Amino acid sequence: MVGKSYFLFSLLQVGLSQEWKAYTPEEVTAEKGSCVQIACNYSYPLNLTNRTRVGIWYYNKSGTVTTAFHSKDQNAISTQFLHRTRLSGDLNDDNCSLIINNVRQQDAGRYHFRIEFDGNNKYSYKPETRLQVSAEPSQEWKGEIPQQVTAQEGLCVQIPCHYSYPSCLGNQSRGGLWFNAESGTSQIAFHSKDHNHALSRFRDRTRLPGDLKDGDCSLIINNIKQEDAGPYYFRIEFDNGPSHSYHPVTRLQVSAEPSQEWKGETPQQVTAQEGLCVQIPCHYSYPSCLGNQSRGGLWFNEESGRSQIAFHSKDQNYKKPRFRDRTRLSGDLKDGDCSLIINNIRREDAGPYYFRIEFDGGPSHSYHPVTRLQVSAELSQEWKGETPQQVTAQEGLCVQIPCHYSYPLCLGNQSRGGLWFNEESGRSQIVFHSKDHNHKLPRFRDRTRLSGDLKDGDCSLIINNIRQEDAGPYYFRIEFDGGPSHSYHPVTWLNVSAEPSQEWKGETPQQVTAQEGLCVQIPCHYSYPSCLGNQSRGGVWVNEESGRSQIVFHSKNHNYELPRFRDRTRLSGDLKDGDCSLIINNITWEDAGPYYFRIEFDGDPSHSYHPVTWLNVSAMQENIGLGVKQDNDPFSPMFHPEVKVQIVHSESVYNENIQDPVNPSGWINITANVTVIFNLIVQPDCIHCWRKDTRSEPLSTLPGEAGEDKEVAKMQDSEGTRYNPSNQEVGAEGTFMLIKVNREVDIVQNNSRKCKQSVLFKRDNGIIHRVWETNREESGRSQIAFHSTDHNHKLSRFRHRIRLSGDLKDGDCSLVINNITWEDARPYYFRIEFDNGPSHSYHPVTRLHVSDFTDKPTIFPAEIIEGKRVDISCTFNTTCNATAPVLTWDTPTDVPGSVSNTVTQHGVTLTYTSVLSLTPSLKHNGQNLTCRVRYPSVSSERTLVLTVTYSGGENLDVILILGIRAVIFTVVVVITVAGICVWETNS
């Protein structure tokens, strides 16, 4: 007997689970008769973004599945859900949330969402959401109201209220009702849609201050009566929907006492200076039910036990005559500011004062306790000045006398004038007048000014072109138009000195060392007398060469610069910010020496900052690759522990420290097929011995220092074998030159043996501009694998396969190589070259290893039934976007099928998908179905054994693959392999 067949298959899957995803709750509880929302958001492959889609919700009740919602075909919806289901959002916004209205008990069950783009792109999202139906109210019905509110009889009251409701109701039209549960019966105190439903005694006295759409259900009751006391609660009614009463109730109490919302803040006592003005600070609050109703403010003075109006905001005629034109409010009553100003204070103004608020057509309230005003002949303590006791100025320079002042608040923003006095020979003479310069002492005219604004309380004085006769005491005086004036003491004593001001300060290092041929920055920050403010200025850098000061940089006129510094010097910052740092490009030996900075203010003083900064120049250092390569072994190790050669500046000796990477206990063996490369650090005295060897002339014509004897040398190894490069090798591209310098060279090896020997230098003319280089080529030459500005410099086999993954400007030099081959295995290093500037090779190298291609595609199983068309998916994931893989199928020859291919991306991962559609028969049971992924040079495949189910439901067999019976799971795997790409990061 042929039994029912199940095909159980489990493989590692990459990427699919990252594309088809839905976010739905495991369980939702709905209130019977209300509505419910099953929240849902979904994702899908990016290539389907702009395609038309259909959304379907399925209902599963005890294994029976029906359609609860269909976005395209209403006829497909089960009669149980017809006209009761909808989506709350838009499928195009990836919102698949379902709303079910008028929930019934039989709606309980499991629900899941399905999206359909076309025949090949459809997906059912699992797991399902379980819906429970309860007779209890939904927990989404929530109200926030106080347990008790106390109202003042005859006043108004607000019962604060905020409510929430099931999200499925959205913005449906609604009505709000307030009930008064008096004597156990609920009577309507307010109805938002029909005021005729309200109890007659509440009509025209109740309203909502907010908007029900905002969840604000606060109630205001005006003209409170004793009979209004009792419990109140709110009810919401949705049109053609549910309703809900919010509990517990709020109990309203009615009292004859004033409401606690009447609050005032005033001082107990204020002292005013006779003849001046005064401010009595005042802030008030009132019952919130009064809102923004129109109001008037009054101030009363209790004279001889009688309250008389000192100020009335609406009718000045109510004021007592002696206060007219002398009182006003300093703020706005709408902001709760009731502060009072009384001008031209008199003795008779002394006494108690209080504030009263009167709402139009509503209540009024007097705020207590009172504020007692005292009148004194003494100066107000609000007159305060801050000036230094002493200031020292440099003769011929300028000076600032810092000054800040305060004054009585009642004067506010009244117009004012500021004056500075100099007490010369006991007489006060005006040195500055902000309103009339003719009042100044003649010798101060055009030399004094204020550095700030009097309105900001800044009275600082600047005196330019200081003279000895300017020394003496100074003080400031403020004069308000039509009001009081005040002189601030104590005085400030001005001293005049011939010494430079201590405000001239510079910060520069004592010494800076620069590398020849590179650039250097001399850090510099400076300060100057504050009186100079933001005046225009110029910055000058001076080099003291042979005792002479010569300009190397001038910020305003480059023609002043020494010719050899032109176009090589600049400032790195802005002089206005106190940054005077100097940059010198393309450093030469003659640039060494002392430097100092000088600031020059236009039409004003200048100053040179000392001590000087000494610039030292050192020789350029060049690091060259090192190692041993056997020419007859293309896969021999290229790099070993570093061989260090240090050529030290000395009268007659150059020292080399050598560690043999191959034979630590003896000499380096030099034979005809071995190349040795050293790491050189060359000091100044031998600079010309090696830097010029990058030219293509024969060795005998290379320039060097006078008196040097250079020749092609022979190198002798420890066994006496000589290696003499042939004439063809000398000077040829990529070969190595032996330069014998007519000086003694000590080679110190691990066995401490010493001998005279020539120095081995590397010829290298292959480095250009921002490159990645590989070091395993003929003769050990470095060849360019990548060049950021000219791809023609690349080795031909790397062209169109290599790129940077980041931006050099961000310090990212990460290299990507596509379509890896076996010959790409070798060491790599990065080199940076600045335009018209230095270059540098970064070591140590990174060794690239190449492995076999092991990644395989993934086949996703599907139930295969005889005679029914089935879709079988095969996917392959990669992080490489340069070389696209090709997915193909090998099927039984007599199985007709069609293939559709797609590409999706999630982050840096690309997922290639091929869907095979076929119609199998029973004879294909047990045959192979193969999905193959191909790259230009490599490929891999995955094979599926077909298990075909008889349409009658009989089992044909049971197959286990990979020993896994039933669980299908996904993981994300990113593998670096040959044939795809490698991303190397040099950190």
DAPEQUI-V17577 format. One record per run of one state. SS is the DSSP state (@ for helix, = for strand, . for the rest). FROM is the first residue (numbers start at 1). LEN is the number of residues. If there is no record, write none. Layout:
ss->(SS/SS)
from->(FROM/FROM)
len->(LEN/LEN)
//
This chain:
ss->(./=/./=/./@/./=/./=/./=/./=/./@/./=/./=/./@/./=/./@/./=/./=/./@/./=/./=/./=/./=/./=/./=/./=/./@/./=/./=/./@/./@/./=/./@/./=/./=/./@/./=/./=/./=/./=/./=/./=/./@/./=/./=/./@/./@/./=/./@/./=/./=/./@/./=/./=/./=/./=/./=/./=/./@/./=/./=/./@/./@/./=/./@/./=/./=/./@/./=/./=/./=/./=/./=/./=/./@/./=/./=/./@/./@/./=/./@/./=/./=/./@/./=/./=/./=/./=/./=/./=/./=/./@/./@/./=/./=/./=/./=/./=/./=/./=/./=/./@/./=/./@/./@/./=/./@/./=/./@/./=/./=/./=/./=/./=/./=/./=/./=/./@/./=/./=/./=/./=/./=/./=/./=/./=/.)
from->(1/4/5/6/8/16/20/21/25/27/32/36/39/40/44/46/49/54/62/64/71/74/77/85/88/91/94/95/96/98/101/105/108/109/119/121/125/129/135/142/146/148/153/157/160/161/165/167/170/174/183/185/192/195/198/200/203/206/209/212/215/216/217/219/222/226/229/230/239/243/256/263/267/269/274/278/281/282/286/288/291/295/304/306/313/316/319/321/324/327/330/333/336/337/338/340/343/347/350/351/360/364/377/384/388/390/395/399/402/403/407/409/412/416/425/427/434/437/440/442/445/448/451/454/457/458/459/461/464/468/471/472/481/485/498/505/509/511/516/520/523/524/528/530/533/537/546/548/555/558/561/563/566/569/572/575/578/579/580/582/585/589/592/593/602/606/619/627/631/644/648/653/658/674/678/679/683/684/695/699/702/712/713/715/717/722/724/736/740/744/749/756/757/759/763/771/775/778/781/783/788/791/794/796/799/802/805/808/811/815/819/822/825/826/834/839/849/858/861/865/866/869/879/886/891/897/907/909/920/922/925/928/935/939/946/949/950/955/956/958/960/961/962/964/965/981/985)
len->(3/1/1/2/8/4/1/4/2/5/4/3/1/4/2/3/5/8/2/7/3/3/8/3/3/3/1/1/2/3/4/3/1/10/2/4/4/6/7/4/2/5/4/3/1/4/2/3/4/9/2/7/3/3/2/3/3/3/3/3/1/1/2/3/4/3/1/9/4/13/7/4/2/5/4/3/1/4/2/3/4/9/2/7/3/3/2/3/3/3/3/3/1/1/2/3/4/3/1/9/4/13/7/4/2/5/4/3/1/4/2/3/4/9/2/7/3/3/2/3/3/3/3/3/1/1/2/3/4/3/1/9/4/13/7/4/2/5/4/3/1/4/2/3/4/9/2/7/3/3/2/3/3/3/3/3/1/1/2/3/4/3/1/9/4/13/8/4/13/4/5/5/16/4/1/4/1/11/4/3/10/1/2/2/5/2/12/4/4/5/7/1/2/4/8/4/3/3/2/5/3/3/2/3/3/3/3/3/4/4/3/3/1/8/5/10/9/3/4/1/3/10/7/5/6/10/2/11/2/3/3/7/4/7/3/1/5/1/2/2/1/1/2/1/16/4/3)
//
